């Protein structure tokens, strides 16, 4: 879900709105596929004397296990967003309890990126926005982190159009 225009000031422009990289769900997806494969195998191998309630119980158990294994992490991923505008960097997270941070671009003194080997494979990384208070805002698992760093740098030098045009794919 994109940031509502009513939350932007009159001359503020959204440069990039994104979720964290989907790599955070990779092992969850693998585990869920293994769970589904095991449930299908168990359904086929289930004795006929257990039908139909044994089959129902098996799939209810799969559904119950799927909620913390896949649904809640997916919901957490969907509700975690980073937005870069022409005036600030906005973070929002939370399923029931929402938390957020608005960092004006004027307070940013340094933009750093950190990319592990895994991050480089997936094309993401951590962006550290340093402020004068030595309390950096960390944006973890930012997709296309190099492009986002370039956009924020352009904004810091008052080049809004350069930030908007920095990534032709967005």
Legacy VTK file of the C-alpha trace (Angstrom):
# vtk DataFile Version 3.0
C-alpha trace
ASCII
DATASET POLYDATA
POINTS 170 float
0.000 0.000 0.000
1.426 3.315 -1.071
1.747 6.360 1.116
-1.430 8.440 1.026
-1.143 11.803 -0.715
-2.895 13.447 2.235
0.200 12.649 4.347
2.452 14.657 2.004
3.004 18.391 2.135
1.853 20.572 -0.746
5.075 20.465 -2.778
6.385 17.072 -1.612
6.950 14.346 -4.216
7.317 10.605 -3.603
10.617 9.520 -5.152
10.471 5.850 -4.131
8.075 3.713 -2.118
9.206 0.175 -1.304
8.902 -2.834 0.966
11.880 -4.607 2.433
13.423 -7.145 0.068
11.376 -10.370 -0.213
14.494 -12.390 0.663
13.302 -12.233 4.277
10.578 -14.703 3.251
12.795 -17.127 1.310
13.394 -19.732 4.039
9.768 -19.409 5.138
8.620 -20.239 1.611
10.974 -23.224 1.430
9.676 -24.492 4.786
6.093 -24.009 3.693
6.655 -25.947 0.440
8.238 -28.799 2.445
5.257 -28.733 4.821
2.793 -28.892 1.925
4.729 -31.723 0.255
4.744 -33.689 3.523
1.001 -33.083 3.954
0.247 -34.255 0.411
2.378 -37.371 0.960
0.630 -38.033 4.286
-2.773 -37.585 2.609
-1.914 -40.189 -0.006
-0.446 -42.634 2.525
-3.196 -42.172 5.123
-5.042 -45.453 5.849
-8.590 -45.644 4.526
-9.870 -46.309 8.037
-8.869 -42.739 9.013
-11.003 -41.133 6.284
-12.503 -38.557 6.298
-11.687 -37.125 9.734
-8.007 -38.034 9.686
-7.617 -36.130 6.432
-9.482 -33.118 7.814
-7.351 -33.144 10.976
-4.156 -33.317 8.897
-5.058 -30.293 6.766
-6.304 -28.306 9.760
-2.918 -28.955 11.402
-1.165 -27.774 8.222
-3.303 -24.624 8.248
-2.522 -23.959 11.923
1.223 -24.438 11.356
1.107 -22.237 8.233
-0.096 -19.180 10.156
3.117 -18.584 12.183
5.321 -20.157 9.515
4.166 -18.154 6.508
1.168 -15.862 7.038
2.457 -13.704 9.920
5.937 -13.155 8.388
4.278 -12.279 5.073
1.950 -9.835 6.841
4.946 -8.300 8.659
6.728 -7.938 5.292
3.702 -6.328 3.625
3.296 -3.782 6.416
6.977 -2.737 6.530
7.580 0.093 4.072
10.215 2.686 3.314
9.315 5.847 1.416
11.748 8.459 0.110
10.177 11.793 -0.734
11.637 15.083 -1.853
11.683 16.251 1.788
12.027 13.215 4.082
12.556 9.497 4.541
9.529 7.732 6.029
9.457 4.278 7.636
6.293 2.438 8.640
6.002 -1.011 10.233
3.571 -3.061 12.253
0.577 -5.311 11.889
-1.621 -4.196 14.791
0.676 -1.748 16.567
2.072 0.665 14.020
5.418 2.391 14.362
7.038 4.881 12.087
9.844 7.355 11.702
10.004 10.494 9.593
13.517 11.788 9.032
13.770 15.162 7.290
16.432 15.176 4.577
17.897 18.316 6.129
18.962 16.285 9.196
20.896 13.663 7.191
24.650 14.226 7.261
25.841 10.933 5.742
24.354 8.068 3.724
26.112 4.701 4.000
25.294 1.307 2.608
26.290 -2.120 3.848
25.937 -5.196 1.647
26.826 -8.703 2.791
27.546 -11.466 0.299
23.938 -12.626 0.576
22.705 -9.077 0.064
24.825 -8.755 -3.074
23.335 -11.972 -4.469
19.806 -10.679 -3.918
20.541 -7.073 -4.889
19.699 -5.445 -1.576
21.431 -4.066 1.498
21.246 -1.933 4.616
21.153 1.819 4.314
22.401 3.879 7.258
21.213 7.474 7.362
23.470 9.309 9.782
22.178 12.381 11.576
24.017 14.964 13.624
22.768 13.283 16.808
24.874 10.164 16.088
21.695 8.087 16.079
21.505 6.626 12.568
18.283 5.451 10.993
18.896 1.941 9.639
16.854 0.779 6.677
17.389 -2.987 6.558
17.005 -5.135 3.412
16.459 -2.212 1.055
15.970 -3.475 -2.503
18.348 -1.894 -5.048
20.169 -0.158 -2.195
22.735 1.519 -4.475
19.982 3.223 -6.472
18.213 4.369 -3.295
21.497 5.762 -1.962
21.971 7.680 -5.222
18.429 9.058 -5.048
18.885 10.245 -1.454
22.252 11.794 -2.333
20.653 13.666 -5.230
17.939 14.917 -2.884
20.534 16.073 -0.354
22.093 18.219 -3.083
18.659 19.653 -3.931
18.446 17.762 -7.218
14.851 16.510 -6.960
14.546 15.853 -10.690
17.843 13.939 -10.652
16.516 11.774 -7.826
13.243 11.120 -9.628
15.070 10.299 -12.895
17.904 8.280 -11.243
16.112 4.972 -11.702
14.343 4.584 -15.047
12.736 1.319 -13.857
10.742 2.798 -10.961
LINES 1 171
170 0 1 2 3 4 5 6 7 8 9 10 11 12 13 14 15 16 17 18 19 20 21 22 23 24 25 26 27 28 29 30 31 32 33 34 35 36 37 38 39 40 41 42 43 44 45 46 47 48 49 50 51 52 53 54 55 56 57 58 59 60 61 62 63 64 65 66 67 68 69 70 71 72 73 74 75 76 77 78 79 80 81 82 83 84 85 86 87 88 89 90 91 92 93 94 95 96 97 98 99 100 101 102 103 104 105 106 107 108 109 110 111 112 113 114 115 116 117 118 119 120 121 122 123 124 125 126 127 128 129 130 131 132 133 134 135 136 137 138 139 140 141 142 143 144 145 146 147 148 149 150 151 152 153 154 155 156 157 158 159 160 161 162 163 164 165 166 167 168 169
